[in-house]
Amino acid sequence: MQTHQTTVDPSEIAKFEAMAAEWWDPNGKFKPLHMLNPCRLDYITSQIAAEFDRDLKSAAPFSGLRILDIGCGGGLLAEPMARLGADVVGADAAERNIPVAQVHAEQSGLTIDYRHTTAEDMAAAGEQFDAVLNMEVVEHVADPLGYLTACRQLLKPGGLHICSTINRNPKSFMMAIVGAEHIMRWLPKGTHEWSKFITPDELFDLMRQAGLEPVDRQGFVFNPLTWGWKLSDRDLSVNYVTASLNPASPSG
C-alpha cells in the first residue's frame, strides 16, 4: 500500500502490462529493445567499469556492486548485470512484468531480486545502490523531476546513474513514432507520446535540479544498412543515453 507520492502514470503502466509476456521474444513487440540491447550494454558496462575501476575481462567484474535496474521489464539488462557478478535488484511498476522476469532468471540460473515497486517507494525505504540503471523510463512517468530525484536518493554518495530516453524534435517524431510504431510496427501504436520526449539539455537540467551531476551523454544511432545500433558522441537526435553522479557530499 502506497502512502506517499508516486510519479507512476497508470495509463503508461497499462501499455507495458499488456505486452509483458513478450519480453523475451526477439521478434515480438520488444524487438527494438533486443536490437538496441548490445549497444546499451556496451555503454552501461564501460561506464560502470570506468567509475568503479573494474576490469571487464575479469571473471566477475561487478562483484561487490549493488545495481538497481528501475523499470526492469522482463530483465533484458538485469540478467547481464547479474552475469557480471553484481548484486541486482530489478524493479518495475508494471506488476505483470515481474513473474516473467523471475521465471526467465530462474531458467537462466541467475539470482536476481525482482520487485513490483516504484523508485519512490524504494527511496522512502532507504534503499541504496552503487549504480542505478534508468533506461527508457523517464519519458513514461508523470513527473520526471520527482522521478529523477527518487533515483538520486537511491544512489550511495558517489554512485552512478545511467539514464536513456528519446529526444524531442521533428526527427524523433518521424523515427520513434511514425517509423517505429506506424511503418515498421516494431511497437504498438501509442507506446510513446512525443510531447513526453525530453531533449538532452532538458534532461541535464532536470538531473541538476534532482541533485545529480551530469558527466556524459551519447547517442544511440540506428544504421538501416547494417540493421544495427552504434554509439555516437555527436548524434543525439533521437535515442540517447546519459551518465551522471550522485555527489559524494549529498545535496539534500
Accessible surface in RSA format (square Angstrom, percent):
REM  Atomic radii and reference values for relative SASA: ProtOr
REM  Chains: A
REM  Algorithm: Lee & Richards
REM  Probe-radius: 1.40
REM  Slices: 20
REM RES _ NUM      All-atoms   Total-Side   Main-Chain    Non-polar    All polar
REM                ABS   REL    ABS   REL    ABS   REL    ABS   REL    ABS   REL
RES MET A   1   226.17 117.1 141.51  93.7  84.66 201.6 120.19 102.2 105.98 140.4
RES GLN A   2    86.28  48.2  60.61  44.3  25.67  61.1  27.84  59.3  58.44  44.3
RES THR A   3   115.44  82.1  76.12  77.2  39.32  93.7  62.49  83.9  52.95  80.0
RES HIS A   4    78.89  43.1  57.66  40.1  21.24  54.3  62.69  64.6  16.20  18.9
RES GLN A   5   142.13  79.5 124.18  90.8  17.95  42.7  52.95 112.7  89.17  67.6
RES THR A   6    52.73  37.5  35.28  35.8  17.45  41.6  35.28  47.4  17.45  26.4
RES THR A   7     5.27   3.8   4.77   4.8   0.51   1.2   3.60   4.8   1.67   2.5
RES VAL A   8    40.80  26.9  28.65  25.9  12.15  29.3  31.14  27.1   9.66  26.2
RES ASP A   9    26.28  18.4  23.72  23.6   2.56   6.0   3.41   8.0  22.87  22.8
RES PRO A  10   105.14  76.6  96.38  87.9   8.76  31.8 100.06  82.6   5.08  31.6
RES SER A  11    65.75  55.6  53.94  72.0  11.80  27.2  51.03 108.7  14.72  20.6
RES GLU A  12     2.79   1.6   2.70   2.0   0.08   0.2   2.17   4.2   0.61   0.5
RES ILE A  13    40.19  22.9  40.19  29.9   0.00   0.0  40.19  28.9   0.00   0.0
RES ALA A  14    59.44  54.7  49.01  75.6  10.43  23.7  53.75  75.7   5.69  15.1
RES LYS A  15    54.35  26.5  43.23  26.5  11.12  26.5  50.81  45.7   3.54   3.8
RES PHE A  16    38.09  19.1  38.09  23.6   0.00   0.0  38.09  23.1   0.00   0.0
RES GLU A  17    37.53  21.5  37.53  28.4   0.00   0.0  14.92  28.9  22.61  18.5
RES ALA A  18    77.13  70.9  47.63  73.5  29.50  67.1  51.28  72.2  25.85  68.5
RES MET A  19     6.15   3.2   5.44   3.6   0.71   1.7   6.15   5.2   0.00   0.0
RES ALA A  20     1.36   1.2   1.36   2.1   0.00   0.0   1.36   1.9   0.00   0.0
RES ALA A  21    84.26  77.5  56.78  87.6  27.48  62.5  58.23  82.0  26.03  68.9
RES GLU A  22    49.92  28.7  48.69  36.8   1.23   2.9  24.17  46.7  25.75  21.0
RES TRP A  23    17.29   6.9  17.29   8.4   0.00   0.0  17.29   9.2   0.00   0.0
RES TRP A  24    72.37  29.0  54.36  26.3  18.01  42.3  55.50  29.6  16.87  27.4
RES ASP A  25    62.91  44.1  56.77  56.5   6.14  14.5  21.40  50.4  41.50  41.4
RES PRO A  26    75.10  54.7  71.50  65.2   3.60  13.1  71.50  59.0   3.60  22.4
RES ASN A  27   116.22  80.1  91.48  88.4  24.74  59.6  25.41  61.2  90.81  87.8
RES GLY A  28    14.86  18.3   0.00   N/A  14.86  18.3  10.04  27.5   4.82  10.8
RES LYS A  29    80.02  39.0  77.06  47.3   2.96   7.1  44.30  39.9  35.72  38.0
RES PHE A  30     3.30   1.7   3.04   1.9   0.26   0.7   3.30   2.0   0.00   0.0
RES LYS A  31    60.63  29.6  60.63  37.2   0.00   0.0  19.02  17.1  41.62  44.3
RES PRO A  32    19.40  14.1  17.79  16.2   1.60   5.8  18.82  15.5   0.58   3.6
RES LEU A  33    33.21  18.5  33.13  23.7   0.08   0.2  33.13  23.3   0.08   0.2
RES HIS A  34    40.98  22.4  28.79  20.0  12.19  31.2  13.99  14.4  26.99  31.4
RES MET A  35    38.85  20.1  20.88  13.8  17.97  42.8  29.26  24.9   9.59  12.7
RES LEU A  36     6.25   3.5   6.25   4.5   0.00   0.0   6.25   4.4   0.00   0.0
RES ASN A  37    17.60  12.1  17.60  17.0   0.00   0.0   5.21  12.5  12.39  12.0
RES PRO A  38    82.58  60.2  77.76  70.9   4.82  17.5  81.91  67.6   0.67   4.2
RES CYS A  39     9.70   7.3   5.55   6.2   4.15   9.8   5.78  14.6   3.92   4.2
RES ARG A  40     8.57   3.6   8.57   4.4   0.00   0.0   0.00   0.0   8.57   5.2
RES LEU A  41    34.57  19.3  34.27  24.5   0.30   0.8  34.54  24.3   0.03   0.1
RES ASP A  42    91.21  63.9  85.29  84.9   5.92  14.0  16.50  38.8  74.71  74.5
RES TYR A  43     1.60   0.7   1.57   0.9   0.02   0.1   1.60   1.2   0.00   0.0
RES ILE A  44     0.00   0.0   0.00   0.0   0.00   0.0   0.00   0.0   0.00   0.0
RES THR A  45    19.82  14.1  19.82  20.1   0.00   0.0  10.71  14.4   9.11  13.8
RES SER A  46    51.70  43.7  45.83  61.2   5.87  13.5  39.03  83.1  12.67  17.7
RES GLN A  47    37.46  20.9  36.17  26.4   1.29   3.1   0.56   1.2  36.89  28.0
RES ILE A  48     0.00   0.0   0.00   0.0   0.00   0.0   0.00   0.0   0.00   0.0
RES ALA A  49    10.64   9.8   8.51  13.1   2.13   4.8   8.86  12.5   1.78   4.7
RES ALA A  50    84.20  77.4  50.06  77.3  34.14  77.7  62.24  87.6  21.96  58.2
RES GLU A  51    74.95  43.0  50.03  37.9  24.91  59.3   6.04  11.7  68.91  56.3
RES PHE A  52    47.68  23.9  31.02  19.2  16.66  43.3  37.37  22.7  10.31  29.5
RES ASP A  53   134.96  94.5 113.92 113.4  21.04  49.7  34.99  82.3  99.97  99.7
RES ARG A  54    74.17  31.1  58.91  30.0  15.26  36.3  19.78  27.0  54.39  33.0
RES ASP A  55    87.57  61.3  75.89  75.5  11.68  27.6  35.85  84.4  51.72  51.6
RES LEU A  56    72.61  40.4  53.02  37.9  19.59  49.2  53.02  37.2  19.59  52.7
RES LYS A  57   196.90  96.1 159.59  97.9  37.30  88.8 109.94  99.0  86.96  92.6
RES SER A  58    53.10  44.9  36.33  48.5  16.77  38.6  41.37  88.1  11.73  16.4
RES ALA A  59   108.65  99.9  66.89 103.2  41.76  95.0  79.47 111.9  29.18  77.3
RES ALA A  60    45.82  42.1  34.45  53.2  11.37  25.9  34.52  48.6  11.30  29.9
RES PRO A  61     5.77   4.2   1.03   0.9   4.74  17.2   4.81   4.0   0.96   6.0
RES PHE A  62     0.00   0.0   0.00   0.0   0.00   0.0   0.00   0.0   0.00   0.0
RES SER A  63    63.04  53.3  56.45  75.3   6.59  15.2  18.92  40.3  44.12  61.8
RES GLY A  64    72.33  89.2   0.00   N/A  72.33  89.2  39.54 108.5  32.79  73.4
RES LEU A  65     7.00   3.9   6.76   4.8   0.24   0.6   7.00   4.9   0.00   0.0
RES ARG A  66    58.62  24.6  58.48  29.8   0.14   0.3  24.44  33.4  34.17  20.7
RES ILE A  67     0.03   0.0   0.03   0.0   0.00   0.0   0.03   0.0   0.00   0.0
RES LEU A  68     0.00   0.0   0.00   0.0   0.00   0.0   0.00   0.0   0.00   0.0
RES ASP A  69     3.80   2.7   3.80   3.8   0.00   0.0   0.04   0.1   3.76   3.8
RES ILE A  70     7.31   4.2   6.85   5.1   0.46   1.1   6.85   4.9   0.46   1.2
RES GLY A  71    29.07  35.9   0.00   N/A  29.07  35.9  11.11  30.5  17.96  40.2
RES CYS A  72     7.20   5.4   0.00   0.0   7.20  16.9   0.85   2.1   6.36   6.9
RES GLY A  73     0.63   0.8   0.00   N/A   0.63   0.8   0.63   1.7   0.00   0.0
RES GLY A  74     0.00   0.0   0.00   N/A   0.00   0.0   0.00   0.0   0.00   0.0
RES GLY A  75     0.00   0.0   0.00   N/A   0.00   0.0   0.00   0.0   0.00   0.0
RES LEU A  76     7.52   4.2   5.39   3.9   2.14   5.4   5.68   4.0   1.84   5.0
RES LEU A  77     6.27   3.5   5.33   3.8   0.95   2.4   5.33   3.7   0.95   2.5
RES ALA A  78     0.00   0.0   0.00   0.0   0.00   0.0   0.00   0.0   0.00   0.0
RES GLU A  79     1.30   0.7   1.30   1.0   0.00   0.0   0.00   0.0   1.30   1.1
RES PRO A  80    26.25  19.1  23.72  21.6   2.52   9.2  25.92  21.4   0.33   2.1
RES MET A  81     0.05   0.0   0.05   0.0   0.00   0.0   0.05   0.0   0.00   0.0
RES ALA A  82    16.87  15.5   3.97   6.1  12.90  29.3   4.06   5.7  12.81  33.9
RES ARG A  83   134.50  56.5 106.73  54.4  27.77  66.1  54.28  74.2  80.21  48.6
RES LEU A  84    41.24  23.0  41.15  29.4   0.09   0.2  41.24  29.0   0.00   0.0
RES GLY A  85    27.51  33.9   0.00   N/A  27.51  33.9  13.60  37.3  13.90  31.1
RES ALA A  86    10.34   9.5   0.00   0.0  10.34  23.5   0.11   0.2  10.23  27.1
RES ASP A  87    84.13  58.9  76.13  75.8   8.00  18.9  32.76  77.1  51.37  51.2
RES VAL A  88     2.07   1.4   0.03   0.0   2.04   4.9   0.03   0.0   2.04   5.5
RES VAL A  89     1.93   1.3   1.93   1.7   0.00   0.0   1.93   1.7   0.00   0.0
RES GLY A  90     0.00   0.0   0.00   N/A   0.00   0.0   0.00   0.0   0.00   0.0
RES ALA A  91     0.00   0.0   0.00   0.0   0.00   0.0   0.00   0.0   0.00   0.0
RES ASP A  92    12.83   9.0  11.81  11.8   1.02   2.4   1.02   2.4  11.81  11.8
RES ALA A  93    24.92  22.9  11.60  17.9  13.33  30.3  12.60  17.7  12.32  32.6
RES ALA A  94     0.55   0.5   0.55   0.8   0.00   0.0   0.55   0.8   0.00   0.0
RES GLU A  95   103.58  59.5 103.09  78.0   0.49   1.2  24.70  47.8  78.89  64.4
RES ARG A  96   122.27  51.3 118.84  60.6   3.44   8.2  45.85  62.7  76.43  46.3
RES ASN A  97     1.39   1.0   1.39   1.3   0.00   0.0   0.00   0.0   1.39   1.3
RES ILE A  98    11.67   6.6  11.67   8.7   0.00   0.0  11.67   8.4   0.00   0.0
RES PRO A  99    67.81  49.4  67.04  61.1   0.77   2.8  67.76  55.9   0.05   0.3
RES VAL A 100    38.82  25.5  31.68  28.7   7.13  17.2  37.19  32.3   1.63   4.4
RES ALA A 101     0.00   0.0   0.00   0.0   0.00   0.0   0.00   0.0   0.00   0.0
RES GLN A 102    84.52  47.3  78.25  57.2   6.27  14.9  25.49  54.3  59.03  44.8
RES VAL A 103    82.22  54.1  80.77  73.1   1.45   3.5  82.18  71.4   0.04   0.1
RES HIS A 104    44.63  24.4  44.17  30.7   0.45   1.2  24.97  25.7  19.65  22.9
RES ALA A 105     4.14   3.8   4.14   6.4   0.00   0.0   4.14   5.8   0.00   0.0
RES GLU A 106   141.33  81.1 123.46  93.4  17.87  42.6  45.91  88.8  95.42  77.9
RES GLN A 107   139.26  77.9  98.23  71.8  41.03  97.7  44.96  95.7  94.30  71.5
RES SER A 108    40.73  34.4   9.53  12.7  31.19  71.9  12.98  27.6  27.75  38.9
RES GLY A 109    68.89  85.0   0.00   N/A  68.89  85.0  38.03 104.4  30.87  69.1
RES LEU A 110    33.15  18.5  20.95  15.0  12.20  30.7  22.86  16.1  10.29  27.7
RES THR A 111   133.54  95.0 111.81 113.4  21.73  51.8  79.03 106.2  54.51  82.4
RES ILE A 112    19.99  11.4   0.00   0.0  19.99  48.2   0.88   0.6  19.11  51.9
RES ASP A 113    62.92  44.1  53.83  53.6   9.09  21.5  27.81  65.5  35.10  35.0
RES TYR A 114    13.98   6.5   0.50   0.3  13.49  35.1   0.50   0.4  13.49  16.6
RES ARG A 115    63.97  26.9  59.33  30.2   4.64  11.0  33.72  46.1  30.25  18.3
RES HIS A 116    94.26  51.5  68.18  47.4  26.07  66.7  45.11  46.5  49.14  57.2
RES THR A 117    25.99  18.5  19.55  19.8   6.45  15.4  17.71  23.8   8.28  12.5
RES THR A 118     9.38   6.7   5.95   6.0   3.43   8.2   9.16  12.3   0.22   0.3
RES ALA A 119     2.95   2.7   0.11   0.2   2.84   6.5   0.11   0.2   2.84   7.5
RES GLU A 120    21.39  12.3  17.69  13.4   3.70   8.8  17.49  33.8   3.90   3.2
RES ASP A 121    33.84  23.7  28.58  28.4   5.26  12.4  15.13  35.6  18.71  18.7
RES MET A 122     5.02   2.6   3.11   2.1   1.91   4.5   5.02   4.3   0.00   0.0
RES ALA A 123    19.42  17.9   3.71   5.7  15.70  35.7   4.35   6.1  15.07  39.9
RES ALA A 124    72.41  66.6  27.90  43.1  44.51 101.3  40.88  57.6  31.53  83.5
RES ALA A 125    81.54  75.0  39.67  61.2  41.87  95.2  52.20  73.5  29.34  77.7
RES GLY A 126    52.62  64.9   0.00   N/A  52.62  64.9  33.08  90.8  19.55  43.8
RES GLU A 127    35.16  20.2  29.52  22.3   5.63  13.4  10.22  19.8  24.94  20.4
RES GLN A 128    67.02  37.5  62.48  45.7   4.55  10.8  33.68  71.7  33.35  25.3
RES PHE A 129     0.00   0.0   0.00   0.0   0.00   0.0   0.00   0.0   0.00   0.0
RES ASP A 130    17.91  12.5  17.37  17.3   0.54   1.3   0.54   1.3  17.37  17.3
RES ALA A 131     0.00   0.0   0.00   0.0   0.00   0.0   0.00   0.0   0.00   0.0
RES VAL A 132     0.00   0.0   0.00   0.0   0.00   0.0   0.00   0.0   0.00   0.0
RES LEU A 133     0.00   0.0   0.00   0.0   0.00   0.0   0.00   0.0   0.00   0.0
RES ASN A 134     0.00   0.0   0.00   0.0   0.00   0.0   0.00   0.0   0.00   0.0
RES MET A 135     9.49   4.9   2.10   1.4   7.38  17.6   2.10   1.8   7.38   9.8
RES GLU A 136    30.60  17.6  21.71  16.4   8.89  21.2  20.36  39.4  10.24   8.4
RES VAL A 137    23.95  15.8  23.01  20.8   0.93   2.3  23.95  20.8   0.00   0.0
RES VAL A 138     0.91   0.6   0.00   0.0   0.91   2.2   0.00   0.0   0.91   2.5
RES GLU A 139     3.55   2.0   0.71   0.5   2.84   6.8   1.55   3.0   2.00   1.6
RES HIS A 140    18.50  10.1  16.17  11.2   2.33   6.0  12.93  13.3   5.57   6.5
RES VAL A 141    15.33  10.1  10.91   9.9   4.42  10.7  11.17   9.7   4.16  11.3
RES ALA A 142    66.76  61.4  34.78  53.7  31.98  72.8  38.83  54.7  27.93  74.0
RES ASP A 143    53.39  37.4  51.33  51.1   2.05   4.9  21.02  49.5  32.37  32.3
RES PRO A 144    39.54  28.8  39.54  36.0   0.00   0.0  39.54  32.6   0.00   0.0
RES LEU A 145    59.49  33.1  58.89  42.1   0.60   1.5  58.89  41.4   0.60   1.6
RES GLY A 146    22.87  28.2   0.00   N/A  22.87  28.2  18.27  50.1   4.60  10.3
RES TYR A 147     7.64   3.6   7.64   4.3   0.00   0.0   7.64   5.7   0.00   0.0
RES LEU A 148     0.00   0.0   0.00   0.0   0.00   0.0   0.00   0.0   0.00   0.0
RES THR A 149    36.29  25.8  36.29  36.8   0.00   0.0  30.28  40.7   6.01   9.1
RES ALA A 150     3.90   3.6   3.08   4.7   0.82   1.9   3.49   4.9   0.41   1.1
RES CYS A 151     0.00   0.0   0.00   0.0   0.00   0.0   0.00   0.0   0.00   0.0
RES ARG A 152    19.67   8.3  19.54  10.0   0.13   0.3   0.01   0.0  19.66  11.9
RES GLN A 153    83.13  46.5  70.46  51.5  12.67  30.2  21.16  45.0  61.97  47.0
RES LEU A 154     0.00   0.0   0.00   0.0   0.00   0.0   0.00   0.0   0.00   0.0
RES LEU A 155     2.87   1.6   0.00   0.0   2.87   7.2   0.00   0.0   2.87   7.7
RES LYS A 156    75.63  36.9  75.63  46.4   0.00   0.0  41.32  37.2  34.31  36.5
RES PRO A 157    74.05  54.0  53.39  48.7  20.65  75.1  53.39  44.1  20.65 128.4
RES GLY A 158    28.71  35.4   0.00   N/A  28.71  35.4  22.66  62.2   6.05  13.5
RES GLY A 159     1.92   2.4   0.00   N/A   1.92   2.4   1.80   4.9   0.12   0.3
RES LEU A 160     1.22   0.7   1.22   0.9   0.00   0.0   1.22   0.9   0.00   0.0
RES HIS A 161     0.00   0.0   0.00   0.0   0.00   0.0   0.00   0.0   0.00   0.0
RES ILE A 162     0.00   0.0   0.00   0.0   0.00   0.0   0.00   0.0   0.00   0.0
RES CYS A 163     0.00   0.0   0.00   0.0   0.00   0.0   0.00   0.0   0.00   0.0
RES SER A 164     0.68   0.6   0.68   0.9   0.00   0.0   0.68   1.4   0.00   0.0
RES THR A 165     1.08   0.8   0.00   0.0   1.08   2.6   0.00   0.0   1.08   1.6
RES ILE A 166     5.73   3.3   5.73   4.3   0.00   0.0   5.73   4.1   0.00   0.0
RES ASN A 167    15.22  10.5  15.22  14.7   0.00   0.0   0.00   0.0  15.22  14.7
RES ARG A 168    72.88  30.6  61.75  31.5  11.13  26.5   6.02   8.2  66.86  40.5
RES ASN A 169    36.34  25.1  32.83  31.7   3.51   8.5  24.38  58.7  11.96  11.6
RES PRO A 170   107.83  78.6 102.40  93.3   5.43  19.7 107.47  88.7   0.36   2.3
RES LYS A 171    94.94  46.3  88.41  54.2   6.52  15.5  60.96  54.9  33.98  36.2
RES SER A 172     0.00   0.0   0.00   0.0   0.00   0.0   0.00   0.0   0.00   0.0
RES PHE A 173    83.92  42.0  83.92  52.0   0.00   0.0  83.92  50.9   0.00   0.0
RES MET A 174   107.04  55.4 103.05  68.2   4.00   9.5  84.02  71.4  23.02  30.5
RES MET A 175    89.07  46.1  79.80  52.8   9.27  22.1  48.52  41.3  40.55  53.7
RES ALA A 176    10.55   9.7   4.59   7.1   5.95  13.5  10.17  14.3   0.38   1.0
RES ILE A 177    17.23   9.8  17.23  12.8   0.00   0.0  17.23  12.4   0.00   0.0
RES VAL A 178    36.33  23.9  36.33  32.9   0.00   0.0  36.33  31.6   0.00   0.0
RES GLY A 179    14.19  17.5   0.00   N/A  14.19  17.5  14.19  39.0   0.00   0.0
RES ALA A 180    11.81  10.9  10.64  16.4   1.17   2.7  11.18  15.7   0.63   1.7
RES GLU A 181     2.33   1.3   1.12   0.8   1.20   2.9   0.00   0.0   2.33   1.9
RES HIS A 182    80.99  44.3  69.89  48.6  11.11  28.4  43.92  45.3  37.07  43.1
RES ILE A 183   123.07  70.0  99.19  73.9  23.88  57.6 103.23  74.3  19.84  53.8
RES MET A 184    84.58  43.8  64.08  42.4  20.50  48.8  40.94  34.8  43.64  57.8
RES ARG A 185   177.02  74.3 153.05  78.0  23.97  57.1  49.95  68.3 127.08  77.0
RES TRP A 186    33.29  13.4  29.46  14.3   3.83   9.0  28.99  15.5   4.30   7.0
RES LEU A 187    24.72  13.8  20.86  14.9   3.86   9.7  22.55  15.8   2.16   5.8
RES PRO A 188    46.02  33.5  33.08  30.2  12.93  47.0  45.35  37.4   0.66   4.1
RES LYS A 189   129.61  63.2 101.42  62.2  28.19  67.1  56.00  50.4  73.61  78.4
RES GLY A 190    40.04  49.4   0.00   N/A  40.04  49.4  34.94  95.9   5.10  11.4
RES THR A 191     4.53   3.2   2.86   2.9   1.67   4.0   2.84   3.8   1.69   2.6
RES HIS A 192    24.33  13.3  16.94  11.8   7.39  18.9  11.96  12.3  12.36  14.4
RES GLU A 193    75.01  43.1  67.54  51.1   7.47  17.8  28.66  55.4  46.34  37.8
RES TRP A 194    89.39  35.9  84.96  41.1   4.43  10.4  84.96  45.3   4.43   7.2
RES SER A 195    86.87  73.4  62.45  83.3  24.43  56.3  46.18  98.3  40.69  57.0
RES LYS A 196    50.47  24.6  40.07  24.6  10.40  24.8  46.65  42.0   3.82   4.1
RES PHE A 197     2.32   1.2   0.40   0.2   1.92   5.0   0.40   0.2   1.92   5.5
RES ILE A 198    10.48   6.0  10.48   7.8   0.00   0.0  10.48   7.5   0.00   0.0
RES THR A 199    31.10  22.1  31.10  31.5   0.00   0.0  27.93  37.5   3.18   4.8
RES PRO A 200    14.27  10.4  14.27  13.0   0.00   0.0  14.27  11.8   0.00   0.0
RES ASP A 201    99.19  69.5  92.01  91.6   7.18  17.0  34.47  81.1  64.72  64.5
RES GLU A 202    65.99  37.9  61.17  46.3   4.82  11.5  38.65  74.8  27.35  22.3
RES LEU A 203     0.00   0.0   0.00   0.0   0.00   0.0   0.00   0.0   0.00   0.0
RES PHE A 204    25.56  12.8  25.56  15.8   0.00   0.0  25.56  15.5   0.00   0.0
RES ASP A 205    72.85  51.0  72.85  72.5   0.00   0.0  15.80  37.2  57.05  56.9
RES LEU A 206    33.33  18.6  33.33  23.8   0.00   0.0  33.33  23.4   0.00   0.0
RES MET A 207     0.00   0.0   0.00   0.0   0.00   0.0   0.00   0.0   0.00   0.0
RES ARG A 208   139.90  58.7 122.10  62.2  17.80  42.4  51.22  70.0  88.67  53.7
RES GLN A 209   105.55  59.0  67.25  49.1  38.31  91.2  36.85  78.4  68.70  52.1
RES ALA A 210     2.70   2.5   0.00   0.0   2.70   6.1   2.22   3.1   0.49   1.3
RES GLY A 211    13.18  16.3   0.00   N/A  13.18  16.3  12.15  33.3   1.03   2.3
RES LEU A 212     6.28   3.5   0.00   0.0   6.28  15.8   0.17   0.1   6.11  16.4
RES GLU A 213    87.90  50.5  85.55  64.7   2.35   5.6  29.20  56.5  58.70  47.9
RES PRO A 214    21.27  15.5   3.43   3.1  17.84  64.8   3.43   2.8  17.84 110.8
RES VAL A 215    72.89  48.0  35.39  32.0  37.50  90.4  44.39  38.6  28.50  77.3
RES ASP A 216    41.73  29.2  35.58  35.4   6.15  14.5  14.01  33.0  27.73  27.7
RES ARG A 217    81.77  34.3  71.72  36.6  10.05  23.9  11.47  15.7  70.30  42.6
RES GLN A 218    40.13  22.4  40.13  29.3   0.00   0.0   1.46   3.1  38.67  29.3
RES GLY A 219     0.00   0.0   0.00   N/A   0.00   0.0   0.00   0.0   0.00   0.0
RES PHE A 220     4.36   2.2   0.51   0.3   3.85  10.0   0.51   0.3   3.85  11.0
RES VAL A 221    30.99  20.4  28.35  25.7   2.64   6.4  30.99  26.9   0.00   0.0
RES PHE A 222    31.72  15.9  17.79  11.0  13.93  36.3  17.79  10.8  13.93  39.9
RES ASN A 223    43.94  30.3  41.57  40.2   2.37   5.7   9.07  21.8  34.87  33.7
RES PRO A 224    89.58  65.3  75.81  69.1  13.77  50.1  75.81  62.6  13.77  85.6
RES LEU A 225   165.84  92.4 133.38  95.4  32.46  81.6 135.54  95.2  30.30  81.5
RES THR A 226   101.26  72.0  70.99  72.0  30.27  72.1  72.46  97.3  28.80  43.5
RES TRP A 227   116.33  46.7 102.57  49.6  13.76  32.3  94.57  50.4  21.76  35.3
RES GLY A 228    23.22  28.6   0.00   N/A  23.22  28.6  22.80  62.6   0.43   1.0
RES TRP A 229    50.65  20.3  22.34  10.8  28.31  66.5  22.63  12.1  28.02  45.5
RES LYS A 230   119.23  58.2 115.11  70.6   4.13   9.8  65.11  58.6  54.12  57.6
RES LEU A 231    57.97  32.3  34.99  25.0  22.98  57.8  35.09  24.6  22.88  61.6
RES SER A 232    15.39  13.0   9.27  12.4   6.13  14.1  10.09  21.5   5.31   7.4
RES ASP A 233   104.82  73.4  80.08  79.7  24.74  58.5  28.34  66.7  76.48  76.3
RES ARG A 234   208.69  87.6 178.04  90.8  30.65  73.0  73.91 101.0 134.78  81.7
RES ASP A 235    47.32  33.1  40.95  40.8   6.36  15.1  25.51  60.0  21.80  21.7
RES LEU A 236    25.33  14.1  21.09  15.1   4.24  10.7  21.88  15.4   3.45   9.3
RES SER A 237    29.26  24.7  24.30  32.4   4.96  11.4  26.86  57.2   2.40   3.4
RES VAL A 238    15.78  10.4  13.55  12.3   2.23   5.4  13.55  11.8   2.23   6.0
RES ASN A 239    20.89  14.4  20.38  19.7   0.50   1.2   0.80   1.9  20.08  19.4
RES TYR A 240     0.05   0.0   0.00   0.0   0.05   0.1   0.00   0.0   0.05   0.1
RES VAL A 241     0.00   0.0   0.00   0.0   0.00   0.0   0.00   0.0   0.00   0.0
RES THR A 242     0.00   0.0   0.00   0.0   0.00   0.0   0.00   0.0   0.00   0.0
RES ALA A 243     0.00   0.0   0.00   0.0   0.00   0.0   0.00   0.0   0.00   0.0
RES SER A 244     0.00   0.0   0.00   0.0   0.00   0.0   0.00   0.0   0.00   0.0
RES LEU A 245    32.67  18.2  32.67  23.4   0.00   0.0  32.67  22.9   0.00   0.0
RES ASN A 246     4.48   3.1   4.37   4.2   0.11   0.3   0.00   0.0   4.48   4.3
RES PRO A 247    37.02  27.0  31.72  28.9   5.30  19.3  37.02  30.6   0.00   0.0
RES ALA A 248    81.41  74.8  61.37  94.7  20.03  45.6  61.43  86.5  19.97  52.9
RES SER A 249    90.86  76.8  79.58 106.2  11.28  26.0  43.88  93.4  46.98  65.8
RES PRO A 250    78.99  57.6  56.29  51.3  22.71  82.5  56.29  46.5  22.71 141.1
RES SER A 251    78.85  66.6  41.04  54.8  37.80  87.1  50.63 107.8  28.21  39.5
RES GLY A 252    79.37  97.9   0.00   N/A  79.37  97.9  67.18 184.3  12.19  27.3
END  Absolute sums over single chains surface
CHAIN  1 A    11065.5       8605.5       2460.0       6338.4       4727.1
END  Absolute sums over all chains
TOTAL         11065.5       8605.5       2460.0       6338.4       4727.1
